[in-house]
Amino acid sequence: MAKPEYLTAPLKTDRMPPGVPFIVGNEAAERFSYYGMNSILVIFMTHYMMTASGAPDLLKPERAEEWYHTFVSVTYGLCVLGAFLADAVLGKYRTILFLSIAYCCGHFALAMNDTRMGLFIGFILIALGAGGIKPCVSANVGDQFGASNQHLLPRVFSWFYFSINAGSVVSTLLIPWLLEPYQAPPALAAKLPDWVVSVLEKCHGPKIAFGTPGIFMVIATIVFWFGRRKFVHIPPVGVRRYLQELCRRENLKALGNLLTIVPFAAMFWALWQQNFSSWVVQAEKMDRHLFGINWLPAQIQTVNPIFILLLLPLFSYVIYPGIGRIYRLTPLRKIGMGLFTAVAAFLVVALIQVSIDKGQTPHILWQILAFVVLTAAEVMLSVTHLEFAYTQAPRKMKSLVMCTYLGAISLGNFFTARVNAFIQNPDGSVKLKGANYFFFFTAVMLATAVLFVIVAGFYRGQTYIQDDTKPEPA
C-alpha cells in the first residue's frame, strides 16, 4: 500500500508538533495583512476615497462605520463556506491555500483602485479569502495535537493568539503612516536630495498602504505552503458523510450547546470591533501628542495588540493561577468575567465622549486606559472561546464548529452596522449622538453579561480531541 503524501493523524508525542511553527508564522503574516488593511478602512472612506474622475467621494463617519462593520460581518459570516469546503470537500490545507490566493487579489484590488468600485471588489475578495480560511486555520492548529500532547493546547492557542497580535502591532503602526502623505521634517528635508524626498513621498498614499498588506499576504501563503509536509492533514470526509455526521444526534447536541454562547460573545465583538471605527473617529478629536509624537488616529489602536502581548502571559501564569487557588475558574467563568470587563471599557469611552461633547480635548491616555480594560476583556473572552469551541467540537466537524466562534464576531458586527444605519436620519442628523452612542452600547453589554451568568449555569458539553497515531511521513 502506498504511503500517504502527508501526515494524516497527529504524531504520538508529548512535545510541540513540528507543523506548529509554520502555522503560527503564516498566521502572523496573514494577520499583518488583515489588520493593516483593516486599520485604515474608515479613514480611507472618510478622507481618501475618490470617484473614477479623481474627485473626492467621501463618506460621513456614521456611513463609513456602517460599511466597515457590514464588511467585517460578511467576512466572518463566510466562515461557514470555508468550514464546509475544509471538512467535506477539499480538506483544510487546500481550502486555506486556494482561498489565500483570492485574499491576495483582494488586497491588490484595493491598492489599484481607490474608488467605491475598487473598495467593493476588494471587500468581496478579502471577505471570501479571510472569512473562508478563518475556521480552517484555528482548527488546523488543534488538529496537530493528539491525546499524548493535548495538555499543550492552551499554551499553543495562546501562542497562536500571540502571533495574531504580533503581526497586528507592526501593521497598525506602519499602514496608517503609509496612508498619510509624507512630509519630511524641515531639518531633514534640507539635508536630503530632492529625488530622495520624491521617492519617500511616492511611498505613501492608498496604493502603498493597501499594497503592503497584499505583499504580506503573499508571504503568508508561501510560508503555509512550505510547511505542508510538516503538519497533519485531516482528510475531508466527503459531502455525503459530512451531512450524515452533521445530522447525528451527538453532533447536533454539541453544535446546539456552543450556539448558546454565540449571542453573548457577539455582543462583546459588537463593542470590541469599534476600536477600528468609532474609537478612531473619537481619537481624531483628542490630544494625541505623546512621547514627543503626534500620533495618527488610526495608530492608537496599536496599543491593543501590544497590551495583548503583555496581558496574555500575565493572565496565563499569574492571574488565572492566582484566582484558581481560591475559586474554580472554568472557561465559561472566564468568558463571563470578560463580558463584565467590556462594560467597564465602554464606560470609560463614554465618559471621554462626554468631555468631548462639552468642547474639551481630553488626552489620548484616557482612551489608552479604555484599551487596557478592553484588552483584558479580550484575553478572558476571545482566547478562551477560541480554545473552548475547538475542544467542544466533534472530531470530524472541527472547522464547522469553529464557526460558532467566528459567527459571534459576524453577528456582533452586523448588530453594530445596523445600529449605525438606524441612527442616521434622512435630514443628515444622527440619533444617539455623541456620548449617548457609547452609553447605549455600555447598557446593552451590561444586560448581556448579567444574562450570560444565568444561562451559563445550564451549559452541558463534552470535550473532543483528535486521536493520535504514529504515521510515517512520505
KEBATOR-183427 format. One record per residue (C-alpha): x, y, z. Coordinates in steps of 0.2 Angstrom, whole numbers, plus 2048, in hexadecimal, padded with zeros to 3 digits. Example, Ala and Ser with C-alpha at 12.3 -4.5 7.8 and 13.67 -1.06 7.14 Angstrom:
residues 2
     X     Y     Z
   83E   7EA   827
   844   7FB   824
//
This chain:
residues 474
     X     Y     Z
   800   800   800
   807   811   7FB
   80B   81D   809
   801   82C   80B
   808   83C   804
   806   845   814
   804   841   827
   7F1   83D   829
   7F1   83C   83C
   7FA   844   84B
   80B   83D   850
   80C   833   860
   816   83F   86A
   815   84A   87A
   81F   858   871
   819   867   866
   814   860   855
   821   864   847
   814   86D   83C
   80F   87A   849
   81D   887   844
   817   888   832
   805   88A   837
   809   898   844
   815   8A0   838
   808   8A0   82A
   7FB   8A7   837
   807   8B6   83C
   80A   8BB   829
   7F7   8B9   825
   7F2   8C3   834
   7FE   8D1   82F
   7F6   8D2   81F
   7E4   8D1   826
   7E6   8DD   834
   7F1   8E9   82A
   7E3   8EB   81D
   7D6   8EA   82A
   7DE   8F9   834
   7DC   906   826
   7CB   901   81E
   7C0   90E   828
   7CE   91C   825
   7CF   917   813
   7BC   919   811
   7BB   929   81A
   7CA   932   813
   7D2   929   804
   7C5   921   7F9
   7C3   928   7E7
   7B7   927   7D8
   7BD   91F   7C8
   7C1   931   7C2
   7CC   935   7D1
   7C0   940   7DB
   7BE   93D   7EE
   7B0   930   7F2
   7B0   930   805
   7A4   928   811
   79D   92F   821
   7A4   926   831
   794   91D   835
   792   917   823
   7A4   911   822
   7A2   908   833
   793   900   82C
   79C   8FA   81C
   7AB   8F4   827
   7A1   8EA   833
   797   8E2   825
   7A7   8DD   81C
   7AE   8D5   82C
   79D   8CC   82F
   79D   8C5   81D
   7AF   8C0   81F
   7AC   8B6   82F
   79C   8AF   829
   7A4   8A7   81A
   7AD   89C   826
   79F   88F   823
   7A4   88D   811
   7B6   88B   816
   7B2   87E   823
   7A7   874   817
   7B5   874   80A
   7C2   86F   817
   7B8   861   820
   7AF   85A   811
   7B7   85E   800
   7C9   864   800
   7D0   861   811
   7D7   870   81B
   7E8   871   812
   7E1   873   801
   7D3   87F   807
   7DF   88A   80F
   7EB   88A   800
   7DE   88E   7F3
   7D4   89B   7FD
   7E5   8A4   801
   7E7   8A7   7EF
   7D6   8B0   7EE
   7DB   8B9   7FE
   7EB   8C0   7F5
   7E1   8C6   7E6
   7D6   8CF   7F2
   7E4   8D9   7FA
   7EB   8DE   7E8
   7D9   8E3   7E3
   7D9   8F0   7F1
   7EA   8F5   7EC
   7E7   8F8   7DA
   7D6   901   7DB
   7D2   90E   7E8
   7BF   910   7E3
   7B0   908   7EA
   7B1   8FA   7DC
   7C3   8F6   7E2
   7BD   8F6   7F4
   7AE   8EA   7EF
   7B9   8DE   7E5
   7C6   8DE   7F3
   7B9   8DB   800
   7B2   8CC   7F7
   7C2   8C3   7F4
   7C9   8C7   805
   7B9   8C1   80E
   7B9   8B1   804
   7CC   8AE   807
   7CD   8B4   819
   7BC   8AD   81E
   7BE   89D   816
   7CF   898   81E
   7CB   89E   82F
   7C3   88E   836
   7D0   884   82D
   7DF   88C   834
   7DA   88B   846
   7D3   879   844
   7E3   874   83B
   7ED   879   84B
   7E3   86E   855
   7E4   85F   849
   7F7   85E   84C
   7F4   858   85E
   7EF   847   864
   7EB   83F   875
   7FE   83E   87A
   801   851   878
   7EF   859   87A
   7F6   861   88A
   7FF   86D   87F
   7EF   873   876
   7EC   882   882
   7FE   888   880
   7FE   886   86D
   7EE   890   86B
   7F6   89D   875
   805   89D   86A
   7F9   89D   85B
   7F0   8AC   862
   801   8B4   866
   806   8B2   853
   7F6   8BB   84E
   7FA   8CA   859
   80C   8CA   855
   808   8CD   842
   7FA   8D9   847
   806   8E4   852
   812   8E7   843
   804   8EA   836
   7F9   8F6   840
   808   901   842
   80F   900   831
   800   900   825
   7F7   90F   82C
   808   918   82A
   80A   912   818
   7F8   919   814
   7FC   92A   81A
   805   936   80D
   818   936   812
   81E   947   819
   831   946   81D
   836   951   82C
   83D   961   827
   84E   95E   82E
   84F   94D   825
   848   953   815
   856   960   813
   863   952   814
   85B   946   808
   85C   946   7F5
   84C   94B   7EC
   84B   93A   7E4
   84B   931   7F5
   83D   93C   7FC
   834   938   7EC
   836   925   7EE
   830   927   800
   821   931   7FB
   81C   923   7EE
   81E   916   7FC
   80E   91D   804
   7FC   91D   7FF
   7EE   910   7FD
   7F7   906   7F0
   806   903   7FB
   7FB   901   80B
   7F0   8F4   804
   7FE   8EC   7F9
   809   8E8   808
   7FD   8DD   811
   7FA   8D4   800
   80D   8D0   7FF
   80C   8C9   811
   7FE   8BE   80C
   808   8B7   7FE
   816   8B3   80B
   809   8AB   816
   803   8A0   808
   815   89B   804
   819   897   816
   80A   88C   818
   80F   883   808
   820   87F   80E
   819   877   81D
   80E   86B   814
   818   85B   818
   81B   860   82A
   809   861   830
   7FA   855   831
   7EE   855   823
   7DD   84E   82A
   7D4   848   81A
   7C3   84E   815
   7B5   842   818
   7AB   845   808
   79B   84F   807
   790   840   80A
   799   83A   819
   79A   84C   81F
   788   84F   81E
   785   83E   827
   791   843   835
   789   854   837
   778   84C   839
   77E   840   847
   776   843   857
   786   845   860
   78D   852   854
   77D   85C   854
   77D   85C   867
   78F   863   867
   78B   870   85A
   77B   875   863
   785   877   874
   792   882   86C
   785   88D   863
   77E   892   874
   78E   89C   877
   78E   8A4   866
   782   8B3   86A
   78C   8B8   87A
   79D   8B7   871
   795   8C1   862
   791   8CF   86D
   7A3   8D0   873
   7A9   8D1   861
   79C   8DE   85D
   7A5   8E9   86A
   7B7   8E3   867
   7B7   8E6   854
   7B3   8F8   857
   7C5   8FB   85B
   7C7   8FB   848
   7B9   907   845
   7B0   912   852
   7C0   912   85D
   7CA   918   84E
   7BD   926   84B
   7BE   92B   85D
   7D1   92B   85D
   7D1   938   84F
   7C9   944   85C
   7D6   941   86A
   7E7   947   86F
   7F2   939   867
   803   941   86B
   80D   934   875
   81F   930   877
   823   93F   86C
   819   938   85D
   808   93D   857
   801   92C   854
   7F4   929   846
   7E2   924   84B
   7E4   913   843
   7F4   910   84B
   7ED   910   85D
   7E5   8FF   85B
   7F7   8F8   85A
   7F6   8F8   86D
   7EA   8EA   86D
   7F5   8DD   866
   804   8E3   870
   7F9   8E1   880
   7F4   8D0   87A
   806   8CB   879
   809   8D1   88B
   7F8   8CB   892
   7F8   8B9   88B
   807   8B3   895
   801   8BD   8A4
   7F0   8B4   8A4
   7F7   8A3   89F
   805   8A2   8AD
   7FF   8AE   8BA
   7ED   8B4   8BA
   7E4   8A3   8B6
   7EF   899   8C2
   7EC   8A5   8CF
   7D9   8A6   8CD
   7D9   893   8CB
   7E0   890   8DD
   7D1   898   8E5
   7C3   895   8D7
   7C1   888   8CA
   7C4   891   8B9
   7BB   888   8AB
   7BB   88F   899
   7A9   895   89B
   7AE   89F   8AA
   7BC   8A7   8A1
   7B0   8AC   893
   7A4   8B3   8A0
   7B2   8BD   8A8
   7B7   8C4   896
   7A5   8CA   893
   7A4   8D4   8A3
   7B6   8DB   8A0
   7B0   8E1   88E
   7A2   8EB   897
   7B0   8F5   8A1
   7BA   8F8   891
   7AB   900   888
   7A6   90A   897
   7B7   912   896
   7B5   916   884
   7A4   91D   887
   7AA   929   895
   7B8   92F   889
   7AB   933   87C
   7A1   93D   889
   7B1   948   88B
   7B2   94A   878
   7A0   94E   877
   7A3   95D   883
   7B0   964   877
   7BF   95D   881
   7CE   954   879
   7D2   945   885
   7E3   93D   883
   7E5   92D   87A
   7EB   924   88A
   7D9   923   88F
   7D5   919   880
   7E5   90F   882
   7DE   90B   894
   7CE   905   88B
   7D9   8FA   880
   7E1   8F2   88F
   7D0   8ED   896
   7C9   8E7   885
   7D9   8DD   882
   7D7   8D4   893
   7C5   8D0   88E
   7CC   8C9   87E
   7D8   8BE   886
   7CB   8B6   891
   7BE   8B4   884
   7C6   8B2   873
   7D4   8A7   877
   7C9   89C   882
   7BB   89B   875
   7C7   896   867
   7CE   887   871
   7BD   883   878
   7B5   882   867
   7C3   876   861
   7C2   86A   86F
   7AF   869   86F
   7AE   866   85D
   7AC   853   857
   7BC   84D   84E
   7B5   84D   83C
   7AD   85E   83E
   7BB   869   845
   7BB   876   838
   7A8   878   838
   7A6   879   84A
   7B4   886   84B
   7A7   891   841
   79E   893   851
   7AD   89D   857
   7AE   8A6   847
   79C   8A8   845
   79B   8B2   855
   7A7   8BF   84E
   79C   8C0   83E
   78C   8C2   848
   794   8CF   853
   799   8D9   844
   788   8D7   83C
   780   8DE   84B
   78C   8ED   84C
   789   8F0   839
   777   8F0   83B
   778   8FC   84A
   782   908   83F
   775   907   831
   767   90A   83D
   76E   919   845
   770   923   835
   761   92E   831
   75C   933   81F
   760   946   823
   772   941   828
   770   942   83A
   774   933   846
   76B   92A   854
   776   925   862
   781   933   85F
   792   935   869
   793   92D   87A
   781   925   878
   788   91A   86B
   795   912   877
   789   912   886
   77D   908   87B
   78A   8FA   878
   790   8FA   88A
   77E   8F7   890
   77B   8E9   883
   78C   8E1   888
   787   8E1   89B
   776   8D9   897
   77F   8CC   88D
   78C   8C8   89B
   77E   8C6   8A8
   774   8BA   89C
   784   8B0   898
   786   8AC   8AB
   775   8A5   8AB
   776   89B   89B
   788   894   89E
   782   88A   8AD
   778   87F   8A1
   786   87B   895
   78A   868   893
   798   863   887
   7A5   856   882
   7B7   858   87E
   7BE   850   86D
   7D0   84F   868
   7D7   847   858
   7DE   835   85A
   7F0   833   859
   7FA   826   84F
   80C   824   849
   80B   826   836
   81A   827   82C
   81C   836   821
   81E   834   80E
//
